[in-house]
Amino acid sequence: MKIRFATDADYETIRTRDHHISEDIIQLKINQREIYVLQNEDEAIIGWLRYGLFWDNIPFMNMLWVDEPYRGRGAGKQLVLFWEEQMKKSGFNLIMTSTQADEDAQHFYRRLGYVDAGCLILDTQPLEILLTKKLM
């Protein structure tokens, strides 16, 4: 598997699959190099990681997606560890993410060393767990 920054050539693939942000924001994130794509051996995109900056200074992983056939095989872990290394190289020593309390992803992040840092309560969604990790 190969990880790289998303490019304009990936826009359509990401746009049709990531329904959590607007098309304009997807393009902005591609331009700002805030989306990494994961490719299989055939170079097809099988996942992506999208991030931004919490409080404008803490990298916050907003989206981690791996296609179903590749889950449970280390692809998501590979993508997260790659992102962590990139953030460390960029001089960051703390990173964040979140997941809903009813999602199994919380256990995935804890296995990778993320710790609970608080929560967010929204009217229409389950409890959102905030997680942080110190980069050494």
N, C-alpha and C positions, 0 to 999 in steps of 0.2 A: 504494500500500500504506500501511497505517496501523499504527502501533505504540502500544500502550496497556498499562496495568497490567491483569493478569487480575482479574476480579471473580468473585463467587459464581456469577454466571450462566454463567461459563466452566468451572466446576468439572467438570461431567460430561464435557465435551469433552476436557479435559486428563486426567481420571481414566481415560478409556477408551483414551487414546493414550500416556500416559507411564507405562510399566510399571517404571520404575527406582526409584520411591519409593512409600511407602504412601499410601493415600487420606487418612489423617490429616495426613501431612506436606504433601500437596498443599494441603489446606485451610489449614494453618498458613502456608504460603508465600504463598498468595493473601492471607490476612489481613495478613501482614507486607509485602506489596507486593514480593515477591521473584520474581515471575513476570511477564514481559512477553509479550504475545501480538502476533502479526503477522497482520493481516487483509488479504484481497484486496479488490478493488473492490466485491465483493458482500458484504463484511463477514464472510465466512467465515474462521475461524481456519485459517491455512495454516502456522503455525509458532509456536514459543515459545522463550523464553530463561529459564532458571531459574538462580538463583544463591544463594549463601550467603556466609558470612564464614569464611575460613581464619584460624586462630588468633584468631578473634573480631574481627579488625580489617583483613583484606585481602579485598576482594570477590573471590569465586571463582566463575566461571561453571561451573556443574555440568552444564548441559544446553543445547545449542543444537539445535533441530530445525526443519527446513524441509521441507515436503512435496515429494516427488520432482518433480512438474511445475514447481515454482518454483526448483529448484536450478540453480545456474550462471547465474542471472539477476540476481544482486546482492541477493537478499532476505536471505540470511544475513549478508552484510556490513552491510547497512542495520540489521539488528537488533543486531549486535555494536557498531557505531559509536554507535547510539542509547544502548545500555547504558553504553558507555564514557563518553559525555557525561553521563549521569545520575550515574555514579560520581564523575566529576570535579566536577560541581556539588555533590555531597554532601561534598566535601573530601578524597576519596581521591586519592593520587598513584601508587598501584601497584595493579594488578589481576592476577588469575591465572586460568588454566584448565588443563585437561589433556586428553590424548587418547592412545589406545593407539597403540603404534608401528606396528601393522598397519593403521591407518586413514589415509585421505588427508587428514583434517581437519588434521593437523599442518602440512601445506603451506599450507592456507587461513589458519591462525592466523599463521604466519610471514610471509605476504604482508601481513597486517594489522599487522605490527610486533612480534609476540610473539616472545620469545627463550627458548630452552631454559634451564631453571633447575634441572634435576635429573630424577630418575625414581623410580618406585616399582615394586618387584617383588612381585607377588602369586603365590601358588602356582598358581592356576588360570587366569590371564589373561596376555595379552601384556604386555610392558613398558609402563607408563603414563608418558608424558612430561609433566612439569610445565613450564608456560610462564608467563612473566610479561611485563607491559608497563608501562612508566612512562607516566603521563598527564602531559602538559605543559600 
